[in-house]
């Protein structure tokens, strides 16, 4: 047997799961889809003494739109991928999900699991930060919402406390005069990307950029936001020059990539820069024409 | 020795009941406890796809799932494809006819990935087939004959060709 021994609990209610988490704290790892945790356990990189399997808690699954799009933490990535509400209200998320590994992985992998794992190479944390999603953390003593900017606290680290579980992720609905794009480059579809980003571009009534977000994967210890590049864009009319300048700042100033097995830091900067221009153009092209010109 | 758990699950329509340690991987349960060695174990960390099986009709990696997690679920392995010993499933026939395998190690995982895919996508393009099997590694064929076999299987499964 590959994994080291552990004690296993499969509670059938959130209440029971929270009680276990309160009792065992950091000793107990929640098991969501297990598509990162079980490989780590097979390598014995992770040796949790207790697993709390959340798969038998139906209330943690489901997607609903009511002023915002809320996805239950244990919703499978493949379910969100095929969901009409996700496609309609969060086109960025809809575009990003097929980039997560392979269909077999997305059938088990969950939205909340990937977000709580906070892998810097993962797609979902990048989307959460770009859309300013917020995470619902629940414990026996209550619940709180954590903004994406606070949630991702570093390498595989989140703002969740030892007694808390991430039970839902709430995404703001797509807005008017706003375009979204997700792009990444991997050696082989489904592999960890060498570079990639989520871009959000919003225009004001005069067609100038009123707000933008550029968030990158795999170039930092978490989803990396290019704040200086965004500052260079805001207030300007979209143009090739403005996009090129933002790409230059994002890839040369905002990020300090470490490089990885498949890409040197310079190559990651190059890819990130090229993808930034493409993503901004794509986001711009997706802003409804009529809305963009409306007075 | 950690505690054991009692699980009941169905594989290819047959019910199994066992006492298992929670750390027993589903792939190892299928091979060693149920004795169905058609499911292959390659990388054991979810990359190669050789261990792909159907869990309630959906393809999943059995090497990164615990056997206890399959309690109460219905599994299908490559042994569940053919209706009997004399008649191959059209998908298997297509792999035979189009030489969709060489050593055969990756084949069970590829078949179990393609079965639900071709049921949902009766007329895929070559590009779509390559995309569908992107999570399955083959070190022999260079994939060309696997893709040919999948396209042939699509015809067989839907036109009875």
Boltz contact constraints between the chains, C-beta under 6 A:
constraints:
  - contact:
      token1: [A, 1]
      token2: [B, 23]
      max_distance: 6.0
  - contact:
      token1: [A, 1]
      token2: [B, 24]
      max_distance: 6.0
  - contact:
      token1: [A, 3]
      token2: [B, 23]
      max_distance: 6.0
  - contact:
      token1: [A, 5]
      token2: [B, 2]
      max_distance: 6.0
  - contact:
      token1: [A, 5]
      token2: [B, 23]
      max_distance: 6.0
  - contact:
      token1: [A, 8]
      token2: [B, 22]
      max_distance: 6.0
  - contact:
      token1: [A, 34]
      token2: [B, 64]
      max_distance: 6.0
  - contact:
      token1: [A, 38]
      token2: [B, 64]
      max_distance: 6.0
  - contact:
      token1: [A, 39]
      token2: [B, 45]
      max_distance: 6.0
  - contact:
      token1: [A, 39]
      token2: [B, 46]
      max_distance: 6.0
  - contact:
      token1: [A, 39]
      token2: [B, 64]
      max_distance: 6.0
  - contact:
      token1: [A, 42]
      token2: [B, 44]
      max_distance: 6.0
  - contact:
      token1: [A, 42]
      token2: [B, 45]
      max_distance: 6.0
  - contact:
      token1: [A, 102]
      token2: [B, 134]
      max_distance: 6.0
  - contact:
      token1: [A, 102]
      token2: [B, 135]
      max_distance: 6.0
  - contact:
      token1: [A, 104]
      token2: [B, 52]
      max_distance: 6.0
  - contact:
      token1: [A, 104]
      token2: [B, 59]
      max_distance: 6.0
  - contact:
      token1: [A, 104]
      token2: [B, 60]
      max_distance: 6.0
  - contact:
      token1: [A, 104]
      token2: [B, 61]
      max_distance: 6.0
  - contact:
      token1: [A, 104]
      token2: [B, 135]
      max_distance: 6.0
  - contact:
      token1: [A, 107]
      token2: [B, 58]
      max_distance: 6.0
  - contact:
      token1: [A, 107]
      token2: [B, 60]
      max_distance: 6.0
  - contact:
      token1: [A, 108]
      token2: [B, 60]
      max_distance: 6.0
  - contact:
      token1: [A, 189]
      token2: [B, 134]
      max_distance: 6.0
  - contact:
      token1: [A, 190]
      token2: [B, 134]
      max_distance: 6.0
  - contact:
      token1: [A, 190]
      token2: [B, 135]
      max_distance: 6.0
